[in-house]
Amino acid sequence: MKTINLLIPCFNDQNGLEFTLSRLDETCDINVFIVDDGSESQITTPAILTECVKRIDILRLSKNLGLITALNFGIDEIQKRFGENVVIARIDCGDAPHKNCFSARIHFFEDPKVLISGCSVKFVDLKNPRQFFNWNVKRDFFPLRTNFIHSGIIYKPLAHRYKHDHIFCEDVFLFHQLSRSGKARNVEDTLLTVFQNDGGISTRSRRDQLKSFRRSIIREVMIDRPFLSILKITYITLVLLFNLSKDQEIKIKGMLR
């Protein structure tokens, strides 16, 4: 039976961590690596775990160093134990994996050229749980939007890492590097539910996130995909210019899909 190494960054969210771990339902065994990013009260191992979770390691940072550092620290520690070719799954505290969220895709990595695998994701508004939209993946990468959501991703990072100069959009450009270096294998099944809230980074720092995304496209992607990059830069500029809300942007993306 295959074993999946699951990386979970966590900062002051014991309840969210326990919720996510309680929803794991996999046919593969799961080794969980939690990076406690300097939480005010240290993160602890939940008393009750699902059957598929065989081991939990809590990796602690002495102070809050931010998501990028926490993720890179977790990747480094997992690679120290299992080698650079290790395959890692990632999920965020508070998200709900569906049955076999990771087991359904781990076999893709039997092909050594496959470096990343995504799935479709259901987003639910915590203020109104009846309102949701599905983020449906496609087979190719980097059209008007990325085909990967950071939570629920499986990847083989090798020597690649999240970069601090891509703050607020560090995931997208790691995924771009992996897609450029190897193959991506997505499934269109919805395998994860993400609960959105007003306190998330995408809400609090949305304009900064969009500006960072635009700068990063110019630096990282323009050479490889100039036409699609220009489309994306134009789209972001219009969102900023007209100060579109997140809900308005979601509706536009729905039409583009």
N, C-alpha and C positions, 0 to 999 in steps of 0.2 A: 504493500500500500504506500502511495506517495505521501510525503509530509510537506505541508505548506508552512513557510515562515511568514508570520503576519506581523507587520510593523504598525504600531498605533502610537502616534504622538499624543501627549496628554498634558494639559495645564489647567489645574483647578477644576477638574471635571470628573470626579469619582463616579457620580451618578450616571453621566453619559457613558463612561467606560463600561460600567457594569451592565447598562442597558445593551450596548453593542455586543459585549461578550455573551450575554444571555440569548442573543438572537443567532449566534453561530450554529449552523446545522449543515455539517459537511460530511461527505463520505470519506474524505481524506483526514488524516490526523493533522492537528494544528499546533504548531509551536508559536506562542504569542510573545512578542517583544514589545514592551511598553516603554516609551521614553518619557519619563517624568521631567518635564522642562521647568524644574525649580518651583513646583507647586507650593503654595503657602502651607498647606497640610499635605504631607507626603501621600502619594498615591499608594494604595495597598491592593493586594490580590483579593478579588471577590471570594466570598466563602463558598458560593455555589457556582459551578462551571458546567457547561454542556459537555456531553460525552466526547465530542470530537477534540476538545482542548486537552492536550496531553502534557503541556508544560507552559509555564508563564515565567518570563524573566522581566524584572523591572530594572531598567537602566536609568540611573538618576544623574541629572545635571545639578550642580551645586547652586545654580541660580537660573533665573529665567533668561534664556539666550535667544528665544524666538524660534519660530517653526522651522526655518531653513536649517539652522544649526542642529535642532533636535532631530530632524529627518536624516541629515548627513551623518550625525553621530550614530543613529540607529543602524543605518546601512553599513557603516564602518564596523560596528560591533558584530553584526550578523556575518559579514564577509570574513572577519577574523576567525569565526568559528567554523564556517562552512566553505570558505574559499570564494574567489572573485566571481565564479560562475554561478553562484547561488541565485535562485529565483525568489523574489520577495513580493508578497502581497501587502497592500496598504489600505487601511480604513481609518476613518476619523471617529472620535468619540461622539456618541449620540446618533450615529447612522445605523440603519437596520439592514443587514445583509439578508437576502432571501436564501432559500434552500440551495445549497451547492453554488453559492455565489463564486467561490474560488475553485472548487473541485471540478466544475463544469469546463474550466479553461486551462487547468494546469497541464493537461496533456499536450497543449500547443507547443510547450517548451521542450518537448522531445526533439523538435527540430531546432538545432543549435543556432540557426539564423534568426529565430523569433526572439525579440527582446521586449515586447510589450503587448499586453492584451487588455482591452476595455470591454465594457458592456453597456447596455442601455440602463438609464437611471430614472427613477420616479422621484420628483421633487414635490414635497408637501409643505404648504404654508402653515406654520404652527398657529397663526392667528385664526385661520379658517381651514381646518383639515380637509374640507370638501374641495378646496381649490388646489389643484396640482397640475403639473405638466410633465410629460415624459421627454427626456433627452435621449433621442434615438441615435445610436452610433451608425456609421456607415463603414464601408471597407477601406476607403482611402483616408488620407490625413491632411489636415490643414486646408480645407476650403474656407468658406466664410466663418467657420467656427471650428474649434478643435473637436476631435472625435473621442476625446478621453476626458473623463471626470477623475479628479485626483483620488477621491475616496472610491475604493473598489477596484483600483488598478492592480494589475500584476505586471512586474517587470524584472528584467535582469539588468541591473544598472551598470555592471562591469566597473569601469573607471569613471563613469559619468556621475555627476552630483548636481544637486540643486545649487543655483548660483545666487549670491546675494545681490548682484547687480540686476536681477530680474525680480525684485521684491514685488509682492502682490500677484505675480503671475509666474512664479518659479516653476510650477508644475508643467505648464504648457511648454516651456522651452527645454526642460529635461525630456519630456515626451517627444518633442521634435528631434532632439539629438538622437534618441534611441531609435526613432522611426527612420532617421537618415542613416544610422549605422547598421540597422538590421531590418527585420520584417515585423509588421504588426499583424496580429490576429484578433479580430473583434468578434463578439457574438451580439446579435441584435435582441436577444432576450433581455428583459428587464430583471436584473439580479440584485438591485440595491434600491433602498428608499432613503433619501436624504431629507431631513427636516430643516427647513430654512427658518432663520430668526433674524430679528433686527440687530442682534449683537455680533453677527458674523462679519468677517473681514470684508466680504464682498458687498455688504451693506454699509458698514461704517466708513470704508475708505474707497468707495466705488470710483470716484473721479480719479483719485491717485492710481488706482488699479488700472483703469483704462489708459491713462497717460503712460504708465510704465509698460503696459502691453504694446502700445503704439511704438514707443522707443525700441523695445526689444525686437519687434518685427523688423524694423529698419536695420537693426544691427545683425540679427541672426538669420532672417528668412528671406530677405529681399533678393539676395543673390540666387538662391535656389528656386524660388517661386515668385518672380517679380509681378506677374499679372495678379495672382491671387493676393499677394501682399498689398498691392495698391488698392484692391477692393476692400480688404480688411481695414487698412489705414483710413480709407475714405469713410467706411461705415463707423469706425470709432470716432472720427472727427465730427461726423454728423450727430452722433449720440451726445457728444460733449457740447457741441454748438447749440443744439436744441434742448439740452439739459433733460433728456428723456429719463423718466423714472425706470426703475428695474422692471416693474410690471409692464410698462410700455415696450421696453426692449425685449422682454420675453415674448410678447405678442408678435413683434416683428420677426424674431427668430423662428417662431412657430410658422409664420407665413413662408419664410425662406426655406424651411425644411420641406 
